[in-house]
Amino acid sequence: MKTLKVLLATTAISVSLLSLSNQQASAGQLVDGWNYSIDSFQDGSGGSVFDIKGMAVKDSGDKIYVALTGGMPLGGTTDSDDYWNPGHSVHIGWSDLFFNFSGKDFQTASQSGQLFGVRFADYDSSLTTGVYQGVQAKSITTQHGGYSNLKWYYDWGWGQNNTQGTDLATTQDVYNYYYGSNVAQNATWNNTPILNAIGSGTKVGNISMLNDQQLNAAGLNFNTFSATGDYTIGFSFDKALIGDGNYVSNIFLECGNDGIALKGDLKSVPESAGTIGLLLTGLSFMASQLPQLRKKKQHA
């Protein structure tokens, strides 16, 4: 009987720990199920409209929620003087969001088509909004009046603390993730392209845009970090459309004037939920047998 009680207690603890582990992010700052990365408020080259303040991802089990906040509206903005085409205006907005589960640096994962991409800003007809797999990334910064490379951005003095959020806090962190060790130790204007858009990939599903009310109902609160921008953009998609495990997610503006990244861990829902269900079933069964075991012991 004592052994059975110990087993019941151990099982209950295991269930609690398993449930807790599924809520842990491997990095970032976890609040009410949202995993936050908070960017520097002073690294938006060109002014406040180009300043990203924060990014957050929530794993709800079957859905992934994403939120971005800063000075850039969903529809983008217009710069009256294109750096690469003086005297002409140019549109600048959000580029695509990437998820990298490969464990490799971004450029290597891109070259081998191991990225997932999400297009949520519908500016042109090259790709429809949605989730893409097998993605290779490309640079569109010079088409939008921006930096042709990341080293140039930093050489102009934008390497602030938390330069790409709390998970890629330093310039060296950024180089290490985007390009790997060889380039990171010798970054130049020629080897640090800003790969900020889906170049190729296969669409696997759609996204649902979320308004402020829906994001608030889901528990989003950038105010916890005093990081709410003029605009907050949110969307969701089915978790089954992307991988699971440790990831790095990142996004730049179309011009490359700011970017942000977030590290996290998406759990495999069927496996974890099934495991907890089996444990709970076993726990309930053993608890139901206690009265019968007591009777048998009394009559023995």
N, C-alpha and C positions, 0 to 999 in steps of 0.2 A: 504493500500500500504506500509506504514511504517513497519507494522508487517511482511509483506512478505519479505521485504528487510532484516529485522533483522533475519528472519528464514533462508534466503539464506546465510547470513554471518555466522550464527551459524553452518549451515550444512557444509560449506566450512572448517571452523575451525575444526569441528569434523573429517572430512576426513583427514585433515593434521595430527591431533593428532593420529588418528588410524594408519595411515601409519607409523608415527614415532615410535609408540609403538611396531610395529612389527619388528623394526630394533634394539630394545634395548636388550642387553644381561643383565641377572640378575647379572652377575659377569664377571670377566675377563676384557680385555681391547679391546674395539671395534674400529676397524679401517677399513674403506672401506668395511664393511660388514663381516669382519673376526673377530672372537672373540679369543683373544690371551691369553695364559698363558705362562709366561716366568719363566723358572726354574733357580735355582742357577747354575752358571757355574763351581762350585767347589765341587759338591757332587757326581761325577761319580766315585765310588769306583773301583780302578784298573787302572785308567788313562783316558785320553781324549776320547778314543773310547767308553767308557761306560758312557759318560756324555751327557744327554739329555739337550738341550738348550731351546726348546720351542715347543708348540703345538698350533694349531689353528683350529677352526671349522667355516665354513660358511654355512648359511642357505640361499639357493638361491630361495626358494619357493617350487620347486619340487625335488631338489637334495640337499644332504648334502655333503660338501667338507671337508676333513680332511687333515691336514698337520702336519708332525713331523720333527724336525730338531735336529741334534746333531752329535756325532762322530761315530755312528753305521750305517754301510751301510745296505741296505735292505737284502742283502744276509747273513748278520751276519759276525762273525769273529771266529777265532779258538784260544783258549787258550791252550798253549802247556802243561800245568800241571793242571789237574783237582784236585781241592781241596779235593773232596770226593773220588777220585781215583788216588792217586799220581803216577806220571810217565806216565800217559795217557793224551792225548789231549781231548778237549771237545769243541763242537760247542756252541756259544753264539750269540743270535740275539734278534730281537724284539719279544715280546710276543703278546697277543691279546689285542685289545682295547675294553673297556666296556662303556656302557651308562646305567646309573641308574636313572630312572624317579620315583622311588617308594617313595622318601622322607625318606627312611630308610638308616641306615648305610650299608656299602657295604656287610659286612659279613651276616647280616640278609637278605638283598635282595637276596644274592646268595643262601642262604639256602632255601629260598622260591621260587627260580626259577624266580625272577622278573627282571633279568638283560637282556640287549641286548649285544651281543658280535660281534666283527668284526675281522675275521682272514684275514690278508692281506699279511703276510709273509709265504710263502709256503716252509717249511723246511721238513715236513714229510707227510705221507699219512693218519694220524689219522683223520684229518678233511680237507675238501677242503676250499679254500678261499671263503669268502662271509659273509653275515649278518645272525646272529642266534638270535632267541628269546627263552624265557623260559630258560635262561642260568643259570647254576650253575657253579661256578668257582672252579678251583683247583690250587695247587701249583706245579710248575715244576722247582723251583729254584735249588734244590739239584741235579737234573738231569743235570744241566748245570753249575756245579761248583760254585754255589752261596750261598747266605745267606738263612738259613732255616727259618728265622723269621726277622721281621722288627726291633724289639728291638735290635737284634744283630748288624744290620746295623747302627743304631743310637749310640749304645754303642761304636762302633769303630770310632766315631767322625764325621759322615757324616750328622749330623743334622744342615745344613747351613740354613741361612735365605732364604725364598722361597724354602724350601726343596722339595716340590712337585709342584712348580710353585706359581704364585701370588695368586691363590685361596685357596691353602692349604699351607700357608706360614710357619707355625711353626710345630714342632714335635707334639705338642698337637693337632693342627688342623688335622694332619694326623691320629693320633690315634682315635680322635673323629669320623672321617668319616669312616675309615675302620672297626672299631670294636665296636663302640657304647660306651656309658658312663661307663659301668661297667668295661670293659677291659681298656678303655682309662685312667681311674684313677689308674689302677694297671697293667700296661703293663709289661709283662715278656717275656722270651724266649719261653715260653710254650703256650702263648695265642695270639701271634701276627703273624700267618702264612701269607706269601706273596702269596695271591691268584691271580695268574697272567695269567692264561690260561683258555680257555673254557673247562670245564669238561664234560658238557652235554648240549644239547639244540637242537633246530630244525632249520635247515637252511631255510630261507625265501626268499633269493635273493642273487644276485651277486654284486660284486664291480667292478669298473673300475679304474685301476691304472693310475696315471697322471704324466706326465713328467714336468720338470722345466718350459718349455714354456707354457704348459697348466695352471700350477699353477700361473705363472706370469700374464697370460691373465685373470685369475679369480681374480686378485688383491692382491694375497699373497705377503707380504713383511716383512719378519722377520728382515730385516735391520733397520726397524723403531725402533726396540729395541736393535740394535746391537747384535742380537741373532741368526744369521745364522750360522749353523754348517757346518761341512765338507760334510754332506749328508742331503738332504731334501727329504722326502718321502711323496707322496700324493696319495689320492684315493677319489672316490666319490661313492655314492649309492643313490637309490631312497629314498626320505624322508618317503614315505608311509610304508617302511619296519620297521620303528621304531616308538616309541611313540611321543607325543608332550608334551610340558610343561617344567617345570624346571627340569634340569638334572645335574648330575655330570658325567663327562667322565674321564677315567683314563687309564693309561698303565704303565707297568713295562718292563724292559728288562727281558729276560728269566732267567738270573741269579739273578735278584733283586738288582743289583748294582746301579740302579737309576730308578726313576719313576716320572711321572708327572700327574697332574689332572687339569681339567677345569670345571668351572661351567657356565651354560648358560640356555637359554630358547628358545625352538623351538615352534613356533606358528603353530596352525592348519591352513594350507593353505586354504582349501575349505571354512571354516567359515569366516576367515578374508577377503579373497579376495571377497567372496560373499557379505559381509557386505559393503565393500567399493564400490563394483559395484552397489548395490542398492542405496547407498547414492548419488553416482554420477548420476545415472539415475534420481533420484528424483530432484537433483539440476538442471539438464539440463531441465527437464520438467517444473519446476517452472520458470526458466529463460525464457523459450519459451512463457509462459503465460503473461509475463509482458506487452508487447504491447497491447494485447487484453484487459487486465484489465484497462489500461490507456484509451483506446477508450470508454469502457463502462462507466467509470467515467466521461468522457467529455460529453457524451450524456445523462447522468442521470439528 
